[in-house]
Amino acid sequence: MPQRILTRRRLGLAAAGTFAGVAAVVVVVACGAGGSSSAPEPTTTTAAAPEPPPPVLVPWPLTGVEVEAPPQRPALAVKVENSTAARPQSGLNEADLVWEQVVEGGITRFVAVYHSTLPAEIGPIRSVRPMDAAIAGPLQGLFAFSGGGPDFVRAIADTGTQVLSQDAGAAGFSRSSARSAPHNVVGDPVAMLAQADAAHQVPPQPQFAFAPAGQPPTAVAAGAPTGAVHLKLSGTGRPSWTWSAPDGVWLRSEGTVPATAADGAQLRAGNVVVLRVDVVNTRFRDPAGNPVPETVMVGSGEALVATGGSTVAATWTKASPTAPVVLTGPDGLPVLLTPGSTWVELVPLRTGSVTLG
């Protein structure tokens, strides 16, 4: 019995010694932290959140300008007047594309194409002409106009384009009190696009090729510096384009007078494409007895491309009314434009002229 008691006492001493040693270690650690008897605060490390991926940029098909999410809507082409009584027009600076053509009597008219930007108002809107089918056909969108011969309207519809005629009661047209008829028809592009049927909901295909980011356009890379492009479309149609380096655009004049929009801003373009074309008289005549001319749009010919303060000679080809114009440079490669708006000048081959300044 005494033997058992002795064993228990020895075990108790050993246990006491062990706990004392642990306590000593704890005191040393606490003193090393600055003398405080409290335990150190736990330290946590938070992993940095991963960077979100950069947005995917998609170019607007008619301007080449890249945006994050362009809306899925069709292109809208509108016939805009350019007589003296029609100036200044509304909405031309917001157009992605503008085509200028010679009509009866030597005056010119525009086909303004809208996709990336929709202005509040477009006008004055006038009647269609025979070459409009080949301009609108490649877009496969909507064409808005006020008046026009049944043959011309039918030709536009035959390309697969949806026609919006004021005379047929299409919505989106109104008359402005600022001008007298027939120079006072204006359009609301939002109301016009709202009428797109099921077959005309998709965006247009690109009409020209644009230089990608970091690559100069063809005229800048391989052309000649140019300060101005002077055009003769007819006896009265003599527009010119002057390069504005501070603005990075070409500024339009009618003769020697700056051409302005209704808001007072001078008309401008990132690119000016000049196509030398045949212009022939049709069997139709206007109310004054003038023959209605037609610009021959299917075929090929000489071209001049002005962009970035330079110009380059090119060749244009168009295989059909629904095919876009293809621009080829002297090297046989596609001509690349500066991303932005483009004006296309249809200069008659026999009676027109192009002079660089």
VOBA-1610 file (N, C-alpha, C; in pm, whole numbers, padded with zeros to 5 digits, always signed):
BEGIN
Met+00081-00121+00000Met+00000+00000+00000Met+00084+00126+00000Pro+00183+00142+00089Pro+00269+00261+00081Pro+00338+00273-00054Gln+00371+00165-00115Gln+00437+00166-00246Gln+00349+00233-00350Arg+00226+00210-00349Arg+00132+00268-00447Arg+00120+00418-00424Ile+00117+00460-00299Ile+00107+00604-00272Ile+00228+00679-00326Leu+00343+00623-00308Leu+00466+00687-00356Leu+00463+00703-00507Thr+00412+00608-00577Thr+00408+00615-00723Thr+00318+00729-00770Arg+00205+00744-00705Arg+00115+00854-00742Arg+00179+00989-00718Arg+00253+01009-00611Arg+00318+01138-00583Arg+00422+01171-00690Arg+00498+01070-00732Arg+00600+01097-00835Arg+00536+01140-00965Leu+00426+01073-00997Leu+00357+01113-01121Leu+00305+01256-01111Gly+00255+01294-00997Gly+00205+01431-00981Gly+00313+01534-00995Leu+00434+01504-00944Leu+00545+01598-00960Leu+00584+01614-01106Ala+00587+01505-01174Ala+00625+01513-01317Ala+00525+01596-01395Ala+00397+01577-01367Ala+00294+01654-01439Ala+00306+01802-01408Ala+00331+01834-01283Ala+00344+01975-01246Ala+00460+02040-01316Gly+00569+01968-01329Gly+00686+02024-01397Gly+00658+02051-01544Thr+00584+01964-01605Thr+00553+01982-01749Thr+00469+02105-01771Phe+00366+02129-01697Phe+00280+02247-01714Phe+00356+02376-01686Ala+00447+02368-01590Ala+00527+02488-01562Ala+00610+02528-01680Gly+00667+02424-01747Gly+00747+02455-01867Gly+00664+02518-01975Val+00543+02473-02000Val+00454+02532-02103Val+00423+02676-02068Ala+00394+02703-01941Ala+00363+02840-01899Ala+00480+02932-01924Ala+00602+02881-01903Ala+00721+02964-01926Ala+00732+03001-02072Val+00704+02908-02158Val+00710+02936-02302Val+00610+03043-02340Val+00490+03035-02287Val+00385+03134-02318Val+00429+03272-02274Val+00489+03284-02158Val+00534+03415-02109Val+00640+03472-02199Val+00733+03392-02246Val+00839+03441-02334Val+00781+03495-02464Val+00685+03425-02518Val+00624+03470-02644Val+00553+03601-02625Ala+00479+03613-02516Ala+00405+03736-02489Ala+00499+03853-02471Cys+00611+03833-02398Cys+00707+03941-02379Cys+00772+03982-02509Gly+00793+03885-02600Gly+00854+03918-02729Gly+00763+04004-02814Ala+00631+04006-02788Ala+00537+04086-02866Ala+00523+04227-02811Gly+00608+04265-02716Gly+00602+04401-02665Gly+00564+04409-02520Gly+00564+04299-02453Gly+00538+04302-02311Gly+00394+04287-02275Ser+00306+04283-02369Ser+00164+04266-02339Ser+00134+04121-02313Ser+00043+04099-02223Ser+00006+03962-02190Ser-00103+03909-02281Ser-00159+03997-02372Ser-00267+03951-02462Ser-00208+03883-02584Ala-00284+03791-02646Ala-00240+03718-02766Ala-00245+03809-02888Pro-00156+03790-02985Pro-00156+03875-03106Pro-00282+03854-03190Glu-00324+03963-03260Glu-00440+03953-03350Glu-00406+03865-03468Pro-00498+03777-03507Pro-00472+03693-03626Pro-00464+03779-03752Thr-00379+03741-03843Thr-00361+03814-03969Thr-00427+03737-04083Thr-00509+03808-04165Thr-00575+03743-04280Thr-00531+03813-04409Thr-00520+03738-04514Thr-00482+03791-04646Thr-00596+03768-04745Thr-00644+03877-04808Thr-00754+03867-04905Thr-00698+03868-05046Ala-00731+03770-05125Ala-00683+03763-05263Ala-00748+03873-05347Ala-00670+03939-05433Ala-00722+04044-05519Ala-00823+03986-05618Ala-00932+04063-05641Ala-01034+04017-05737Ala-00975+04017-05878Pro-01006+03918-05959Pro-00952+03914-06095Pro-01003+04031-06179Glu-00917+04082-06267Glu-00955+04191-06355Glu-01063+04144-06452Pro-01170+04225-06472Pro-01271+04184-06569Pro-01212+04185-06710Pro-01256+04097-06796Pro-01203+04096-06933Pro-01242+04223-07006Pro-01158+04273-07097Pro-01193+04394-07172Pro-01316+04370-07256Pro-01398+04474-07278Pro-01520+04456-07358Pro-01485+04420-07503Val-01569+04340-07562Val-01551+04303-07703Val-01606+04416-07789Leu-01522+04475-07873Leu-01562+04585-07958Leu-01600+04534-08097Val-01708+04590-08149Val-01759+04552-08281Val-01771+04678-08365Pro-01723+04679-08489Pro-01733+04800-08571Pro-01874+04821-08626Trp-01918+04946-08626Trp-02038+04979-08702Trp-02010+04946-08849Pro-02100+04877-08917Pro-02069+04831-09052Pro-02049+04942-09155Leu-02115+05056-09137Leu-02106+05162-09238Leu-02001+05268-09207Thr-01944+05266-09086Thr-01841+05364-09050Thr-01710+05301-09006Gly-01712+05176-08966Gly-01591+05113-08915Gly-01552+05156-08776Val-01630+05243-08712Val-01602+05289-08576Val-01641+05177-08479Glu-01550+05141-08388Glu-01575+05029-08298Glu-01651+05074-08173Val-01751+04996-08136Val-01830+05021-08016Val-01852+04887-07945Glu-01899+04896-07822Glu-01912+04774-07742Glu-02031+04688-07784Ala-02146+04751-07810Ala-02265+04671-07841Ala-02357+04750-07934Pro-02329+04752-08064Pro-02416+04825-08156Pro-02555+04763-08162Pro-02660+04844-08167Pro-02795+04789-08172Pro-02821+04716-08303Gln-02906+04617-08297Gln-02939+04537-08415Gln-03057+04600-08489Arg-03027+04701-08570Arg-03133+04766-08647Arg-03089+04777-08792Pro-03184+04794-08885Pro-03148+04806-09026Pro-03099+04946-09060Ala-03047+04960-09180Ala-03007+05091-09230Ala-03129+05162-09288Leu-03128+05293-09276Leu-03234+05377-09331Leu-03174+05475-09430Ala-03212+05465-09558Ala-03170+05559-09660Ala-03282+05659-09684Val-03246+05787-09697Val-03345+05893-09713Val-03303+05983-09829Lys-03398+06015-09918Lys-03369+06104-10031Lys-03382+06250-09985Val-03272+06323-09991Val-03266+06460-09939Val-03237+06557-10053Glu-03309+06666-10052Glu-03295+06768-10156Glu-03170+06853-10135Asn-03117+06909-10247Asn-03001+06997-10235Asn-03013+07121-10323Ser-03134+07164-10354Ser-03149+07290-10426Ser-03124+07405-10329Thr-03112+07526-10384Thr-03089+07642-10297Thr-03201+07659-10197Ala-03325+07630-10239Ala-03440+07645-10150Ala-03440+07543-10038Ala-03363+07436-10053Ala-03362+07329-09952Ala-03255+07349-09846Arg-03163+07440-09866Arg-03053+07458-09772Arg-03091+07559-09664Pro-03039+07544-09542Pro-02955+07433-09494Pro-03040+07311-09458Gln-02987+07192-09482Gln-03060+07069-09455Gln-03043+07024-09310Ser-03128+06931-09271Ser-03121+06873-09136Ser-03074+06728-09144Gly-02982+06692-09056Gly-02946+06553-09039Gly-02832+06501-09124Leu-02774+06580-09211Leu-02669+06528-09300Leu-02541+06495-09223Asn-02507+06573-09123Asn-02384+06544-09048Asn-02395+06419-08962Glu-02516+06371-08940Glu-02534+06250-08861Glu-02537+06124-08947Ala-02536+06139-09078Ala-02543+06024-09168Ala-02411+05947-09170Asp-02419+05816-09180Asp-02299+05735-09198Asp-02244+05749-09339Leu-02336+05751-09436Leu-02301+05764-09578Leu-02390+05868-09642Val-02334+05946-09734Val-02413+06037-09816Val-02365+06024-09960Trp-02459+05997-10051Trp-02430+05990-10195Trp-02484+06115-10261Glu-02403+06179-10345Glu-02449+06296-10420Glu-02456+06262-10568Gln-02570+06294-10631Gln-02596+06257-10769Gln-02654+06376-10845Val-02632+06378-10976Val-02690+06481-11062Val-02829+06437-11105Val-02926+06529-11092Val-03061+06502-11140Val-03096+06606-11247Glu-03222+06608-11288Glu-03262+06695-11400Glu-03236+06842-11370Gly-03201+06915-11477Gly-03174+07057-11463Gly-03037+07088-11406Gly-02954+06985-11380Gly-02820+07009-11332Gly-02808+07024-11181Ile-02922+07022-11108Ile-02911+07028-10963Ile-02867+06891-10910Thr-02829+06887-10785Thr-02790+06758-10726Thr-02883+06725-10610Arg-02889+06595-10581Arg-02963+06547-10464Arg-02878+06445-10391Phe-02918+06420-10266Phe-02844+06329-10179Phe-02927+06205-10147Val-02858+06095-10127Val-02914+05980-10057Val-02834+05967-09928Ala-02897+06002-09816Ala-02830+05997-09686Ala-02868+05867-09617Val-02768+05796-09566Val-02789+05664-09506Val-02757+05671-09357Tyr-02852+05626-09275Tyr-02840+05634-09129Tyr-02839+05493-09068His-02745+05473-08977His-02741+05347-08903His-02685+05367-08762Ser-02563+05420-08751Ser-02502+05434-08619Ser-02560+05549-08539Thr-02608+05654-08606Thr-02662+05772-08538Thr-02795+05811-08603Leu-02892+05841-08520Leu-03023+05883-08569Leu-03049+06027-08524Pro-03054+06122-08617Pro-03081+06261-08579Pro-03228+06278-08542Ala-03260+06392-08485Ala-03399+06421-08451Ala-03484+06442-08575Glu-03422+06494-08681Glu-03499+06529-08801Glu-03410+06517-08924Ile-03469+06476-09037Ile-03399+06466-09165Ile-03481+06538-09270Gly-03413+06619-09352Gly-03488+06683-09459Gly-03419+06804-09517Pro-03480+06866-09618Pro-03608+06829-09681Pro-03598+06699-09762Ile-03704+06619-09758Ile-03710+06491-09828Ile-03781+06510-09961Arg-03722+06453-10067Arg-03781+06467-10201Arg-03796+06332-10269Ser-03812+06335-10400Ser-03850+06216-10475Ser-03729+06136-10523Val-03754+06008-10552Val-03649+05916-10593Val-03614+05935-10740Arg-03497+05878-10776Arg-03448+05883-10914Arg-03399+05743-10954Pro-03375+05721-11086Pro-03348+05583-11132Pro-03225+05518-11071Met-03122+05594-11034Met-02999+05533-10979Met-03011+05498-10831Asp-03122+05538-10767Asp-03135+05513-10624Asp-03144+05364-10592Ala-03196+05284-10684Ala-03207+05140-10659Ala-03070+05078-10637Ala-02970+05119-10716Ala-02836+05062-10703Ala-02762+05115-10582Ile-02805+05230-10529Ile-02745+05283-10406Ile-02803+05214-10284Ala-02936+05197-10283Ala-03003+05137-10168Ala-02993+04985-10167Gly-02982+04923-10284Gly-02986+04778-10294Gly-02889+04704-10203Pro-02762+04743-10197Pro-02668+04669-10111Pro-02698+04677-09962Leu-02776+04776-09920Leu-02803+04795-09778Leu-02909+04698-09726Gln-03002+04660-09814Gln-03112+04569-09776Gln-03187+04620-09653Gly-03209+04752-09652Gly-03280+04813-09540Gly-03406+04883-09586Leu-03424+05008-09539Leu-03542+05087-09570Leu-03502+05209-09651Phe-03590+05254-09741Phe-03566+05374-09822Phe-03687+05464-09808Ala-03666+05587-09757Ala-03773+05683-09735Ala-03765+05796-09837Phe-03880+05834-09894Phe-03881+05938-09998Phe-04021+05998-10007Ser-04028+06110-10078Ser-04154+06177-10101Ser-04170+06197-10252Gly-04252+06112-10315Gly-04275+06122-10459Gly-04176+06040-10539Gly-04206+06027-10668Gly-04119+05953-10759Gly-04200+05870-10856Gly-04145+05851-10974Gly-04212+05772-11075Gly-04231+05628-11031Pro-04343+05566-11071Pro-04368+05426-11032Pro-04257+05331-11075Asp-04196+05354-11191Asp-04088+05267-11236Asp-03967+05277-11143Phe-03937+05396-11095Phe-03822+05415-11006Phe-03849+05351-10869Val-03971+05367-10821Val-04006+05307-10692Val-04003+05154-10702Arg-04055+05102-10811Arg-04056+04957-10830Arg-03914+04902-10837Ala-03825+04975-10903Ala-03687+04929-10913Ala-03621+04919-10776Ile-03652+05013-10687Ile-03597+05008-10551Ile-03651+04886-10477Ala-03781+04864-10485Ala-03841+04749-10418Ala-03788+04618-10473Asp-03758+04614-10603Asp-03709+04491-10665Asp-03571+04449-10614Thr-03497+04541-10552Thr-03366+04505-10495Thr-03380+04438-10358Gly-03501+04428-10307Gly-03521+04373-10173Gly-03528+04479-10066Thr-03531+04607-10106Thr-03540+04718-10012Thr-03685+04744-09975Gln-03711+04775-09848Gln-03846+04813-09805Gln-03865+04962-09831Val-03968+04999-09908Val-03989+05139-09942Val-04086+05203-09843Leu-04053+05327-09805Leu-04138+05409-09719Leu-04172+05536-09796Ser-04291+05540-09852Ser-04333+05651-09937Ser-04431+05740-09863Gln-04402+05870-09861Gln-04497+05964-09801Gln-04629+05959-09876Asp-04622+05951-10009Asp-04744+05949-10090Asp-04831+05826-10059Ala-04767+05717-10019Ala-04842+05595-09988Ala-04888+05590-09843Gly-04861+05694-09767Gly-04911+05702-09630Gly-04820+05646-09524Ala-04691+05625-09554Ala-04599+05574-09452Ala-04586+05675-09338Ala-04565+05625-09218Ala-04549+05711-09101Ala-04409+05772-09098Gly-04394+05876-09016Gly-04262+05937-08997Gly-04239+06062-09078Phe-04333+06099-09166Phe-04320+06219-09247Phe-04409+06330-09191Ser-04361+06453-09204Ser-04441+06570-09167Ser-04393+06688-09251Arg-04466+06798-09241Arg-04427+06919-09315Arg-04387+07028-09215Ser-04274+07090-09245Ser-04222+07197-09160Ser-04283+07330-09200Ser-04309+07413-09101Ser-04361+07547-09129Ser-04251+07645-09165Ala-04125+07601-09158Ala-04012+07690-09186Ala-03991+07713-09334Arg-04047+07624-09419Arg-04031+07639-09564Arg-04164+07614-09633Ser-04170+07656-09759Ser-04290+07632-09839Ser-04274+07500-09915Ala-04387+07441-09953Ala-04386+07319-10032Ala-04328+07347-10170Pro-04258+07252-10232Pro-04238+07113-10189Pro-04109+07092-10109His-04052+07200-10056His-03922+07192-09989His-03935+07177-09838Asn-04048+07131-09789Asn-04071+07132-09644Asn-04106+06997-09584Val-04085+06888-09657Val-04112+06755-09602Val-03991+06710-09520Val-04016+06675-09394Val-03908+06629-09306Val-03946+06492-09250Gly-03847+06421-09199Gly-03871+06286-09150Gly-03817+06262-09011Asp-03884+06172-08939Asp-03842+06127-08807Asp-03785+05986-08825Pro-03652+05968-08814Pro-03593+05837-08843Pro-03637+05727-08747Val-03665+05761-08621Val-03710+05660-08526Val-03846+05604-08569Ala-03937+05694-08608Ala-04069+05650-08653Ala-04060+05571-08782Met-03965+05607-08867Met-03948+05534-08993Met-03896+05392-08968Leu-03794+05380-08883Leu-03738+05248-08856Leu-03836+05158-08782Ala-03929+05218-08708Ala-04028+05138-08636Ala-04119+05062-08731Gln-04119+05098-08860Gln-04205+05031-08957Gln-04134+04916-09029Ala-04011+04888-08992Ala-03937+04779-09058Ala-04012+04648-09039Asp-04034+04577-09149Asp-04104+04449-09140Asp-04007+04338-09100Ala-04060+04216-09091Ala-03980+04104-09041Ala-03860+04074-09129Ala-03867+04106-09256Ala-03757+04077-09349Ala-03650+04185-09349His-03671+04294-09273His-03577+04406-09275His-03543+04449-09133Gln-03488+04356-09056Gln-03453+04383-08918Gln-03303+04380-08892Val-03226+04325-08983Val-03083+04303-08957Val-03000+04423-09000Pro-02883+04443-08939Pro-02794+04552-08980Pro-02743+04531-09122Pro-02698+04640-09186Pro-02645+04629-09321Pro-02506+04565-09322Gln-02468+04517-09439Gln-02331+04470-09460Gln-02241+04592-09482Pro-02110+04582-09452Pro-02019+04693-09479Pro-02022+04731-09628Gln-02015+04861-09653Gln-02014+04909-09791Gln-01874+04945-09839Phe-01784+04973-09746Phe-01645+05002-09778Phe-01555+04934-09674Ala-01427+04925-09705Ala-01329+04867-09612Ala-01262+04978-09533Phe-01240+04956-09404Phe-01181+05056-09316Phe-01050+05006-09257Ala-00959+05099-09235Ala-00829+05064-09176Ala-00849+05021-09032Pro-00791+04906-08992Pro-00801+04864-08852Pro-00718+04954-08761Ala-00742+04942-08633Ala-00668+05023-08535Ala-00519+05001-08550Gly-00443+05110-08552Gly-00299+05102-08564Gly-00246+05098-08706Gln-00335+05096-08805Gln-00293+05091-08945Gln-00345+05214-09018Pro-00261+05284-09094Pro-00308+05404-09163Pro-00399+05370-09280Pro-00492+05459-09314Pro-00572+05437-09434Pro-00484+05442-09559Thr-00534+05389-09668Thr-00453+05376-09789Thr-00405+05511-09841Ala-00492+05612-09840Ala-00452+05743-09893Ala-00336+05802-09815Val-00334+05782-09684Val-00226+05834-09601Val-00098+05754-09623Ala-00113+05622-09636Ala+00005+05536-09650Ala+00067+05543-09789Ala-00017+05559-09893Ala+00036+05548-10029Ala-00005+05663-10120Gly-00077+05763-10068Gly-00123+05872-10151Gly-00038+05998-10138Ala-00097+06110-10178Ala-00027+06238-10176Ala-00102+06337-10088Pro-00029+06418-10008Pro-00097+06520-09927Pro-00181+06612-10015Thr-00303+06642-09971Thr-00397+06722-10049Thr-00474+06813-09955Gly-00483+06939-09992Gly-00555+07034-09907Gly-00699+07053-09943Ala-00736+07029-10071Ala-00873+07052-10114Ala-00904+06966-10236Val-01032+06930-10249Val-01082+06857-10365Val-01198+06937-10422His-01181+06989-10544His-01283+07070-10610His-01351+06986-10718Leu-01485+06984-10715Leu-01561+06899-10805Leu-01656+06981-10891Lys-01672+06937-11015Lys-01777+06990-11101Lys-01869+06875-11137Leu-01991+06876-11082Leu-02089+06775-11116Leu-02180+06821-11230Ser-02201+06953-11235Ser-02285+07013-11339Ser-02255+07161-11344Gly-02334+07235-11423Gly-02312+07379-11431Gly-02336+07448-11298Thr-02428+07398-11219Thr-02457+07459-11089Thr-02405+07377-10971Gly-02381+07250-10993Gly-02332+07164-10885Gly-02180+07161-10881Arg-02121+07247-10797Arg-01975+07259-10788Arg-01930+07257-10641Pro-01945+07144-10575Pro-01901+07136-10436Pro-01750+07124-10425Ser-01698+07157-10310Ser-01556+07136-10281Ser-01542+07090-10138Trp-01431+07021-10113Trp-01400+06969-09980Trp-01259+07015-09941Thr-01248+07076-09825Thr-01120+07129-09775Thr-01081+07054-09648Trp-00956+07010-09642Trp-00909+06935-09526Trp-00889+07026-09408Ser-00948+06990-09294Ser-00928+07063-09169Ser-00850+06974-09074Ala-00720+07001-09061Ala-00636+06919-08974Ala-00679+06924-08828Pro-00715+07043-08772Pro-00757+07045-08631Pro-00880+06958-08604Asp-00972+06952-08702Asp-01093+06873-08683Asp-01077+06729-08731Gly-00975+06704-08814Gly-00955+06571-08868Gly-01063+06528-08965Val-01123+06626-09038Val-01231+06596-09131Val-01218+06685-09255Trp-01294+06648-09359Trp-01309+06732-09477Trp-01434+06818-09460Leu-01422+06948-09489Leu-01533+07041-09474Leu-01586+07079-09612Arg-01719+07078-09626Arg-01782+07098-09757Arg-01822+07244-09780Ser-01808+07284-09905Ser-01857+07414-09950Ser-01939+07393-10076Glu-02037+07480-10096Glu-02110+07485-10223Glu-02052+07602-10301Gly-01969+07571-10401Gly-01894+07676-10466Gly-01790+07729-10368Thr-01800+07858-10339Thr-01707+07919-10243Thr-01772+07944-10107Val-01898+07902-10093Val-01972+07929-09969Val-01974+07804-09882Pro-01932+07813-09756Pro-01937+07695-09669Pro-02078+07638-09663Ala-02089+07508-09678Ala-02218+07440-09669Ala-02245+07406-09524Thr-02356+07452-09472Thr-02387+07431-09331Thr-02516+07352-09314Ala-02526+07290-09198Ala-02649+07221-09160Ala-02743+07320-09092Ala-02864+07273-09061Ala-02963+07361-09000Ala-02918+07413-08864Asp-02829+07337-08797Asp-02779+07382-08666Asp-02660+07475-08676Gly-02619+07509-08800Gly-02509+07603-08821Gly-02374+07539-08839Ala-02360+07411-08810Ala-02231+07343-08827Ala-02203+07318-08975Gln-02076+07333-09014Gln-02040+07306-09153Gln-02048+07157-09181Leu-02096+07122-09300Leu-02105+06981-09337Leu-01965+06922-09346Arg-01950+06798-09299Arg-01817+06739-09287Arg-01821+06591-09318Ala-01704+06536-09347Ala-01692+06393-09377Ala-01553+06345-09339Gly-01545+06223-09288Gly-01415+06162-09262Gly-01347+06119-09391Asn-01429+06076-09488Asn-01378+06032-09618Asn-01463+06093-09729Val-01397+06126-09838Val-01467+06168-09960Val-01423+06074-10072Val-01519+06000-10127Val-01492+05904-10234Val-01553+05959-10363Val-01470+05982-10462Val-01516+06036-10591Val-01518+05921-10693Leu-01635+05899-10752Leu-01648+05798-10858Leu-01679+05868-10990Arg-01598+05843-11092Arg-01626+05894-11225Arg-01723+05799-11293Val-01839+05851-11334Val-01949+05766-11379Val-02008+05820-11509Asp-02071+05731-11583Asp-02149+05771-11700Asp-02286+05817-11654Val-02333+05927-11711Val-02467+05978-11683Val-02541+05986-11816Val-02654+05917-11827Val-02730+05910-11953Val-02873+05957-11927Asn-02935+06011-12030Asn-03074+06054-12018Asn-03167+05935-12036Thr-03270+05931-11953Thr-03373+05829-11967Thr-03487+05883-12055Arg-03590+05803-12077Arg-03705+05846-12156Arg-03801+05932-12075Phe-03773+05950-11945Phe-03862+06026-11858Phe-03823+06174-11856Arg-03923+06258-11831Arg-03900+06403-11820Arg-03969+06456-11696Asp-03910+06564-11639Asp-03973+06626-11523Asp-04084+06720-11568Pro-04161+06779-11475Pro-04271+06868-11515Pro-04227+06987-11600Ala-04100+07027-11589Ala-04051+07139-11670Ala-04005+07095-11808Gly-04010+06965-11836Gly-03968+06915-11965Gly-03824+06870-11974Asn-03749+06878-11862Asn-03609+06835-11863Asn-03600+06683-11860Pro-03508+06625-11938Pro-03491+06479-11931Pro-03437+06438-11795Val-03486+06326-11745Val-03439+06274-11616Val-03315+06189-11641Pro-03200+06228-11587Pro-03077+06151-11611Pro-03066+06032-11516Glu-02988+05936-11558Glu-02957+05820-11474Glu-02807+05801-11467Thr-02756+05788-11347Thr-02616+05755-11327Thr-02599+05604-11341Val-02509+05563-11428Val-02484+05420-11448Val-02398+05371-11333Met-02460+05290-11246Met-02392+05248-11124Met-02328+05110-11133Val-02372+05028-11225Val-02315+04894-11239Val-02207+04898-11345Gly-02087+04854-11310Gly-01974+04859-11402Gly-01847+04889-11328Ser-01761+04974-11388Ser-01633+05008-11325Ser-01586+05142-11379Gly-01487+05199-11313Gly-01434+05327-11357Gly-01327+05379-11265Glu-01285+05502-11291Glu-01182+05566-11209Glu-01243+05621-11081Ala-01161+05625-10979Ala-01204+05678-10850Ala-01091+05756-10785Leu-01128+05840-10691Leu-01032+05914-10609Leu-01080+05905-10466Val-00991+05872-10375Val-01027+05860-10234Val-00950+05964-10154Ala-01022+06049-10082Ala-00962+06152-09998Ala-00988+06119-09853Thr-00882+06107-09775Thr-00895+06080-09632Thr-00766+06119-09561Gly-00779+06167-09439Gly-00661+06201-09359Gly-00573+06309-09419Gly-00629+06399-09500Gly-00548+06504-09562Gly-00467+06457-09680Ser-00500+06342-09737Ser-00429+06288-09853Ser-00530+06228-09950Thr-00488+06209-10074Thr-00572+06146-10175Thr-00493+06036-10246Val-00566+05937-10296Val-00504+05830-10371Val-00597+05791-10485Ala-00542+05767-10603Ala-00621+05721-10717Ala-00660+05576-10695Ala-00777+05539-10746Ala-00827+05404-10726Ala-00916+05366-10845Thr-00962+05243-10842Thr-01058+05193-10940Thr-01182+05144-10865Trp-01301+05176-10918Trp-01423+05127-10855Trp-01490+05024-10944Thr-01551+04925-10882Thr-01630+04825-10953Thr-01756+04797-10873Lys-01864+04768-10945Lys-01992+04731-10883Lys-02056+04626-10971Ala-02069+04506-10919Ala-02109+04392-11002Ala-02258+04388-11033Ser-02342+04443-10945Ser-02487+04436-10965Ser-02553+04544-10881Pro-02684+04569-10901Pro-02751+04670-10819Pro-02747+04640-10670Thr-02738+04513-10632Thr-02736+04479-10489Thr-02596+04455-10434Ala-02494+04470-10517Ala-02355+04453-10472Ala-02297+04589-10433Pro-02214+04594-10329Pro-02154+04722-10291Pro-02044+04763-10389Val-02008+04889-10385Val-01894+04939-10462Val-01766+04887-10398Val-01675+04837-10481Val-01544+04789-10434Val-01437+04884-10484Leu-01355+04934-10394Leu-01246+05025-10428Leu-01113+04951-10423Thr-01038+04960-10533Thr-00909+04892-10543Thr-00800+04994-10569Gly-00690+04985-10496Gly-00580+05079-10512Gly-00488+05043-10626Pro-00387+05127-10653Pro-00291+05099-10760Pro-00215+04968-10740Asp-00205+04922-10615Asp-00136+04797-10586Asp-00226+04675-10599Gly-00351+04697-10639Gly-00445+04587-10653Gly-00512+04544-10525Leu-00480+04609-10414Leu-00539+04575-10285Leu-00660+04664-10255Pro-00749+04621-10167Pro-00863+04705-10130Pro-00817+04836-10068Val-00886+04943-10103Val-00857+05074-10044Val-00922+05080-09906Leu-00843+05117-09806Leu-00891+05126-09668Leu-00920+05272-09634Leu-01039+05297-09581Leu-01079+05431-09542Leu-01053+05454-09394Thr-01059+05580-09353Thr-01054+05615-09212Thr-01189+05584-09149Pro-01195+05517-09035Pro-01324+05497-08970Pro-01396+05630-08948Gly-01520+05636-08988Gly-01599+05758-08979Gly-01698+05768-09093Ser-01754+05886-09111Ser-01854+05907-09215Ser-01789+05919-09352Thr-01866+05887-09457Thr-01815+05891-09594Thr-01918+05957-09686Trp-01871+06050-09767Trp-01953+06107-09874Trp-01903+06052-10007Val-01996+06008-10091Val-01963+05954-10222Val-02012+06053-10328Glu-01920+06105-10406Glu-01951+06203-10510Glu-01952+06133-10646Leu-02069+06135-10714Leu-02084+06072-10845Leu-02064+06179-10952Val-01941+06187-11001Val-01902+06294-11094Val-01913+06242-11237Pro-01995+06309-11322Pro-02008+06264-11461Pro-01874+06258-11534Leu-01855+06151-11609Leu-01728+06129-11674Leu-01703+06229-11787Arg-01806+06261-11864Arg-01787+06346-11981Arg-01800+06495-11953Thr-01885+06532-11860Thr-01911+06675-11837Thr-01859+06725-11701Gly-01818+06632-11613Gly-01769+06672-11481Gly-01618+06682-11475Ser-01567+06722-11362Ser-01422+06734-11344Ser-01385+06723-11197Val-01259+06690-11172Val-01203+06679-11037Val-01071+06752-11037Thr-01054+06850-10947Thr-00931+06926-10936Thr-00883+06924-10790Leu-00755+06895-10773Leu-00698+06889-10639Leu-00623+07018-10606Gly-00634+07059-10482Gly-00568+07182-10441Gly-00476+07162-10323
//
